[in-house]
């Protein structure tokens, strides 16, 4: 592969904010930018009907050719309050604006359309690339929903606490920055690898959920349990808790408490956690855990230094302004039955 292969070069540059690429909004806000790709007039009619019934606005990704052949539908979308964004090669920005009856300020460039020439064309037209959509909804980010899946997905998003909206309406919407690329690279390498190797179960489907859990077959010191006792190790969804904390410390505490109920549900429904005899975490958030019934244990000095270094690294990556509890990590633990009695 060439050193400057476009297969990774241009996606990396736009993640870092090149050509004014948008990033998303406030990471602690439950708003999510809803983008819907539309390829035909029939799809557009269906999408507009579904969105009208749900009383939800969206960013519609429209290829210029569709706009030229169906301007009346585009005007209907604009009157309904939807954002019109382009998709594919930007060969007709002015035509899309005329058909939509609104300024085109954002464009979805992906796959073979993500080239320097197309990015430069958008910049000349004063149009900004949209961020790549997330695989699943994340607070303040964008999500892509196909027209055929829209009617089923909208109630699911609402049930999870999300507020779907056009991308332009996301609170705190900003341009991507080099730091965003670094965070993306860290999460896709270090965090994803850790999750695979330790079989971490993601429990953060709700907009305010912040917990993950991993089954463990070995007892980590200083847990006062016999060797090889099955346990469940708690992990925080770092970007999520940082985002909620920036919005409100009270909101973060409540999210933490609700997420313990998610852990209790997982203990009772996930086969890999069925034998776990205790729940524990090595954390700086031991204050809230102690209030939630956990007992605190001091870590061995070398172990405490190692975890302290890891937490400082996470703070540097995700931008936590200060330690969330105390500067010294501790182990918090609780026996299974006591945990379920309190949080189940």
Secondary structure as the mmCIF struct_conf table of DSSP 4:
data_model
#
loop_
_struct_conf.conf_type_id
_struct_conf.id
_struct_conf.beg_label_comp_id
_struct_conf.beg_label_asym_id
_struct_conf.beg_label_seq_id
_struct_conf.end_label_comp_id
_struct_conf.end_label_asym_id
_struct_conf.end_label_seq_id
TURN_TY1_P TURN_TY1_P1 UNK A 3 UNK A 4
HELX_RH_AL_P HELX_RH_AL_P1 UNK A 6 UNK A 15
TURN_TY1_P TURN_TY1_P2 UNK A 16 UNK A 17
HELX_RH_3T_P HELX_RH_3T_P1 UNK A 18 UNK A 20
STRN STRN1 UNK A 22 UNK A 24
BEND BEND1 UNK A 25 UNK A 25
TURN_TY1_P TURN_TY1_P3 UNK A 27 UNK A 28
BEND BEND2 UNK A 29 UNK A 29
STRN STRN2 UNK A 31 UNK A 38
BEND BEND3 UNK A 40 UNK A 40
HELX_RH_AL_P HELX_RH_AL_P2 UNK A 41 UNK A 54
TURN_TY1_P TURN_TY1_P4 UNK A 55 UNK A 55
STRN STRN3 UNK A 59 UNK A 62
HELX_RH_AL_P HELX_RH_AL_P3 UNK A 64 UNK A 69
HELX_RH_AL_P HELX_RH_AL_P4 UNK A 71 UNK A 79
TURN_TY1_P TURN_TY1_P5 UNK A 80 UNK A 81
HELX_LH_PP_P HELX_LH_PP_P1 UNK A 82 UNK A 82
STRN STRN4 UNK A 83 UNK A 87
BEND BEND4 UNK A 88 UNK A 89
BEND BEND5 UNK A 91 UNK A 91
HELX_RH_AL_P HELX_RH_AL_P5 UNK A 93 UNK A 100
TURN_TY1_P TURN_TY1_P6 UNK A 101 UNK A 101
BEND BEND6 UNK A 102 UNK A 102
STRN STRN5 UNK A 106 UNK A 108
HELX_RH_3T_P HELX_RH_3T_P2 UNK A 111 UNK A 113
HELX_RH_AL_P HELX_RH_AL_P6 UNK A 116 UNK A 124
TURN_TY1_P TURN_TY1_P7 UNK A 125 UNK A 126
STRN STRN6 UNK A 128 UNK A 129
HELX_LH_PP_P HELX_LH_PP_P2 UNK A 130 UNK A 133
STRN STRN7 UNK A 134 UNK A 134
BEND BEND7 UNK A 135 UNK A 136
TURN_TY1_P TURN_TY1_P8 UNK A 139 UNK A 140
BEND BEND8 UNK A 141 UNK A 141
STRN STRN8 UNK A 142 UNK A 144
HELX_RH_AL_P HELX_RH_AL_P7 UNK A 147 UNK A 159
TURN_TY1_P TURN_TY1_P9 UNK A 160 UNK A 161
STRN STRN9 UNK A 163 UNK A 165
HELX_RH_3T_P HELX_RH_3T_P3 UNK A 167 UNK A 169
BEND BEND9 UNK A 170 UNK A 170
TURN_TY1_P TURN_TY1_P10 UNK A 171 UNK A 172
STRN STRN10 UNK A 174 UNK A 175
HELX_RH_AL_P HELX_RH_AL_P8 UNK A 178 UNK A 186
HELX_RH_PI_P HELX_RH_PI_P1 UNK A 187 UNK A 191
HELX_RH_AL_P HELX_RH_AL_P9 UNK A 192 UNK A 197
TURN_TY1_P TURN_TY1_P11 UNK A 198 UNK A 199
STRN STRN11 UNK A 200 UNK A 202
BEND BEND10 UNK A 206 UNK A 206
TURN_TY1_P TURN_TY1_P12 UNK A 207 UNK A 208
STRN STRN12 UNK A 211 UNK A 216
BEND BEND11 UNK A 217 UNK A 218
HELX_LH_PP_P HELX_LH_PP_P3 UNK A 219 UNK A 220
TURN_TY1_P TURN_TY1_P13 UNK A 221 UNK A 222
BEND BEND12 UNK A 225 UNK A 225
TURN_TY1_P TURN_TY1_P14 UNK A 227 UNK A 228
STRN STRN13 UNK A 231 UNK A 236
HELX_RH_AL_P HELX_RH_AL_P10 UNK A 238 UNK A 247
HELX_RH_AL_P HELX_RH_AL_P11 UNK A 249 UNK A 269
HELX_RH_3T_P HELX_RH_3T_P4 UNK A 271 UNK A 273
TURN_TY1_P TURN_TY1_P15 UNK A 274 UNK A 275
STRN STRN14 UNK A 278 UNK A 283
BEND BEND13 UNK A 284 UNK A 284
HELX_RH_AL_P HELX_RH_AL_P12 UNK A 286 UNK A 291
TURN_TY1_P TURN_TY1_P16 UNK A 292 UNK A 293
STRN STRN15 UNK A 295 UNK A 297
HELX_LH_PP_P HELX_LH_PP_P4 UNK A 298 UNK A 300
HELX_RH_AL_P HELX_RH_AL_P13 UNK A 301 UNK A 318
TURN_TY1_P TURN_TY1_P17 UNK A 319 UNK A 319
BEND BEND14 UNK A 321 UNK A 322
BEND BEND15 UNK A 324 UNK A 325
BEND BEND16 UNK A 327 UNK A 328
STRN STRN16 UNK A 330 UNK A 335
HELX_RH_AL_P HELX_RH_AL_P14 UNK A 336 UNK A 343
#
